[in-house]
């Protein structure tokens, strides 16, 4: 389909429903998440000046591009690889911004702009920021498309982690493989427990945590160079007795000075469109207050995807120093 074809010439909504990743309902949910969108809108309002040139990477239905124009941007380059861009073009026309937005149906890594952007805005994350080509796309955009002293929205994401007690989510993962019809499904169960899951609409309350949250990694998009994410081992004491079922990972986003959002269990207003990452243990582990937790987590980028690795050690807080658990897990052991 030609990139200049309008929604009146063919059904935009039919096109969007068959996008590579998201449906029109998905895009609507992203816009309706006011914790996320209010932060992005305010950051753009603070950043955009009357002569600003803005690059919107992954514009989708064009909400960030439209807001940049509303706040006075002189020119916006809106880049999107899927057919949602046809709807974005129609919405730009409906809002009177068609003359200021150049729509480009391509990947930002495959284009060259006629000028540098003063501001680059994007949200290429999945459930977690290490996702697909997100990091590499921002590195490329910063180095090739951003003007000197230009601004990035977001600036950085801080990833947090903690051991959690959530029997319900754990059972959802393992119950399908619990000898259905008397069949041995242990191999499938092992694969399932070497994959992480988006917790969806489940809300993790602070009392789900068995330890104080720890910063796992900081992705500073103003300086990051490579996509792999890891940190030294995180060592923490169990803060309350319970049963450990998995590791939770969430993030805090910083878009602008004092402007951001979180999808974590301690956030009063969580950006729910992202969910959180739940990394199950190979089996539930009873823990006591004072036990030692050692977490090693890494996300290794390869061929457009991330392999996640998580090594969990739990040591008893008594004279025996008994190793209660020593689980090495990886998505490279699992299946989709």
C-alpha positions in Angstrom: 0.0 0.0 0.0 1.4 3.4 -0.9 2.3 5.5 2.1 0.2 8.4 0.8 -3.0 6.5 0.7 -5.6 8.0 3.0 -8.1 6.4 5.3 -10.9 7.5 3.0 -9.4 5.4 0.2 -9.3 2.3 2.3 -10.3 1.3 5.8 -7.8 2.7 8.3 -9.3 0.7 11.1 -9.0 -2.6 9.1 -5.4 -1.7 8.4 -4.7 -1.0 12.1 -6.4 -4.2 13.2 -3.8 -6.1 11.1 -0.7 -4.3 12.3 2.3 -6.4 13.2 2.0 -6.0 16.9 -1.0 -4.0 18.2 -4.7 -3.6 17.4 -6.6 -0.4 17.6 -7.9 -1.4 21.0 -4.3 -1.9 22.2 -3.4 1.7 21.1 -6.6 2.9 22.8 -5.6 1.3 26.0 -2.1 3.0 25.8 -3.7 6.4 25.4 -6.3 5.7 28.1 -3.5 5.0 30.6 -3.5 8.5 32.0 -0.6 7.9 34.4 1.6 7.2 31.3 0.0 9.7 28.9 -0.2 12.6 31.4 3.6 12.2 32.0 4.4 12.1 28.3 2.1 15.1 27.6 3.6 17.2 30.4 7.2 16.3 29.4 6.5 17.4 25.8 4.8 20.6 26.9 7.9 21.4 28.9 10.4 20.5 26.2 8.8 21.8 23.0 9.6 25.4 21.9 8.1 27.3 18.9 11.0 26.4 16.6 11.4 22.8 17.8 12.0 20.0 15.4 10.6 16.7 16.9 11.2 13.1 16.0 8.5 10.7 17.2 9.8 7.2 16.9 7.1 4.5 16.9 4.4 7.1 16.5 1.6 4.5 16.1 -1.7 6.4 15.9 0.3 9.7 16.3 -0.5 10.8 19.8 2.9 12.2 20.7 3.3 13.8 17.3 -0.1 15.5 17.7 0.8 16.7 21.2 4.1 18.1 20.0 2.3 20.2 17.3 -0.3 21.3 19.9 2.5 22.6 22.1 4.0 24.5 19.2 6.6 22.4 17.4 7.5 23.8 14.1 8.1 20.3 12.4 7.5 16.7 13.5 8.9 13.6 11.9 6.6 10.8 12.8 8.1 7.4 12.2 6.1 4.1 12.3 6.8 0.8 10.5 3.3 -0.6 10.6 0.0 0.5 9.0 -1.2 2.4 12.1 0.6 5.3 10.4 -2.3 5.6 8.0 -4.7 6.4 10.9 -2.1 8.7 12.4 -2.0 10.7 9.1 -5.8 11.0 9.1 -5.8 12.2 12.7 -3.2 14.8 11.9 -5.4 16.1 9.2 -8.5 16.2 11.4 -6.6 18.2 14.0 -5.1 20.7 11.5 -1.5 19.5 11.9 -1.0 17.7 8.6 1.2 20.5 7.2 3.6 20.2 10.2 4.0 16.4 10.4 6.0 14.3 8.0 4.9 10.7 8.3 7.5 8.1 7.4 6.5 4.4 7.3 9.8 2.7 8.1 12.2 1.9 11.0 14.0 4.9 12.4 17.3 2.9 12.0 16.7 2.8 8.2 16.0 6.4 7.5 17.9 9.6 7.2 16.2 12.9 8.1 16.8 16.1 6.2 17.6 17.9 9.5 18.4 17.0 13.1 15.8 16.8 15.7 15.8 19.0 18.8 13.7 16.5 20.7 13.3 12.7 20.2 10.2 11.2 21.9 9.6 7.4 22.0 8.0 4.6 23.9 9.4 1.4 22.4 9.4 -0.6 25.6 7.5 -3.8 26.0 6.4 -5.0 29.4 10.0 -4.1 30.4 12.5 -1.7 28.8 14.8 -4.4 27.5 12.6 -5.3 24.6 13.3 -6.0 20.9 15.4 -3.3 19.3 14.3 -0.6 21.8 17.8 0.2 23.2 19.6 -0.1 19.9 17.0 2.1 18.2 17.5 4.9 20.8 21.3 4.6 20.5 21.0 5.0 16.8 18.5 7.8 17.0 20.7 9.7 19.5 23.8 9.4 17.4 22.3 10.1 14.0 19.1 12.1 14.4 19.5 14.2 17.5 20.9 17.7 17.3 23.7 18.8 19.6 22.3 19.6 23.0 19.1 17.9 21.9 16.6 16.2 24.3 15.4 12.7 24.8 12.0 11.7 26.1 12.4 9.4 28.1 15.8 10.2 29.6 16.2 7.0 31.6 14.5 3.9 33.0 15.4 2.5 36.4 14.7 -1.2 36.7 13.8 -2.6 40.1 13.5 -6.2 41.4 12.5 -8.2 44.4 11.5 -11.7 45.5 7.8 -12.1 45.7 5.1 -14.3 47.2 2.3 -14.9 44.7 0.9 -18.4 44.8 -1.9 -17.6 42.4 0.3 -16.4 39.6 2.7 -19.3 40.1 -0.1 -21.8 40.0 -1.5 -20.4 36.8 1.9 -21.2 35.2 2.2 -24.8 36.5 -1.3 -26.1 36.9 -1.8 -26.9 33.1 1.2 -29.3 33.4 0.1 -31.0 36.7 -0.6 -34.5 35.2 -3.7 -33.6 33.1 -5.6 -36.8 32.3 -2.9 -38.7 34.2 -0.2 -37.8 31.7 3.4 -36.9 32.7 4.0 -33.3 31.5 7.1 -32.6 33.6 9.1 -31.5 30.6 6.5 -28.9 29.6 6.4 -27.7 33.2 10.2 -27.2 33.2 9.9 -25.2 30.0 7.1 -23.0 31.4 9.2 -22.2 34.5 12.1 -21.0 32.3 10.0 -18.3 30.7 8.9 -15.1 32.3 5.4 -13.7 32.0 3.7 -10.3 32.0 1.5 -10.2 35.1 -1.3 -8.6 33.0 -3.9 -6.9 35.1 -2.7 -8.4 38.4 -1.7 -5.8 40.9 1.3 -6.5 43.0 0.9 -4.9 46.4 3.9 -4.0 48.5 3.0 -6.9 50.9 3.7 -9.3 48.0 7.4 -8.5 48.4 9.7 -10.7 50.6 12.6 -8.2 50.5 13.3 -4.5 50.1 13.2 -3.6 46.4 16.6 -3.4 44.8 17.8 -1.4 41.8 18.8 -4.0 39.2 19.9 -1.7 36.3 19.6 1.9 35.1 19.2 2.5 31.3 20.4 6.0 30.7 19.4 6.7 27.1 21.6 9.8 27.0 24.7 7.7 27.2 23.9 4.0 26.8 25.8 2.2 24.1 24.9 -1.4 24.0 21.7 -3.4 24.6 22.8 -6.1 27.1 21.6 -5.4 30.6 23.1 -6.9 33.8 24.4 -6.0 37.2 26.6 -7.5 40.0 24.8 -10.0 42.3 22.1 -8.4 44.4 22.3 -9.5 48.1 19.5 -8.8 50.5 17.8 -10.2 53.6 14.3 -11.6 53.6 12.1 -8.9 55.3 9.3 -11.2 56.3 8.6 -15.0 56.4 6.5 -16.5 53.6 6.9 -18.6 50.5 9.0 -17.3 47.5 7.4 -17.9 44.1 9.3 -15.7 41.8 11.2 -12.5 41.0 9.3 -9.4 40.1 10.9 -6.8 37.8 9.4 -3.3 37.2 10.7 0.1 36.2 10.5 3.8 37.0 10.6 6.1 34.0 12.1 9.6 34.0 10.9 11.6 31.1 11.9 15.1 32.2 13.0 16.9 35.4 10.5 15.6 38.0 8.3 14.1 35.4 7.8 10.3 35.1 5.9 7.3 36.2 6.3 3.8 37.6 4.6 0.4 37.1 5.9 -0.9 40.5 4.1 -2.2 43.5 4.9 0.8 45.6 3.5 3.3 43.1 0.3 5.0 44.2 -0.7 5.5 40.6 0.8 2.8 38.5 1.1 2.9 34.7 -0.8 -0.3 34.2 -0.5 -0.6 30.4 3.0 -2.1 30.8 2.3 -4.8 33.4 5.3 -6.2 35.2 7.7 -9.1 34.6 7.2 -12.2 36.8 10.1 -14.6 36.7 9.1 -17.9 38.4 11.3 -20.0 40.6 11.7 -23.7 39.7 9.7 -24.5 42.8 8.2 -22.5 45.7 10.7 -22.0 48.6 9.6 -21.3 52.2 11.7 -18.4 53.6 12.1 -16.9 57.0 12.9 -13.4 58.0 16.6 -12.9 57.9 17.4 -15.5 55.3 19.8 -14.2 52.6 18.7 -13.8 49.0 21.3 -13.6 46.2 19.9 -12.6 42.8 21.8 -12.5 39.5 19.8 -11.3 36.6 20.8 -10.5 33.0 19.1 -9.8 29.7 21.2 -10.7 26.7 20.3 -9.3 23.3 20.6 -11.5 20.3 19.1 -11.4 16.8 16.4 -8.9 17.8 15.3 -10.6 21.0 16.4 -10.9 24.6 17.4 -14.0 26.4 16.8 -13.6 30.1 18.9 -15.4 32.8 18.1 -15.5 36.5 20.1 -17.2 39.2 18.4 -17.3 42.6 20.2 -18.5 45.8 18.4 -18.5 49.2 20.5 -19.2 52.3 19.1 -20.0 55.7 19.7 -17.4 58.5 20.9 -19.9 61.1 24.0 -21.7 62.1 23.7 -24.3 59.4 23.7 -21.7 56.6 21.7 -24.3 54.6 21.2 -23.5 50.9 17.4 -23.5 50.6 17.5 -22.9 46.9 20.0 -22.6 44.1 18.1 -22.2 40.8 19.7 -21.3 37.5 17.0 -20.4 34.9 17.0 -19.0 31.4 14.6 -18.3 28.6 17.1 -20.1 26.4 15.9 -23.3 28.2 12.2 -22.5 27.6 9.9 -22.2 24.6 7.4 -19.5 23.5 
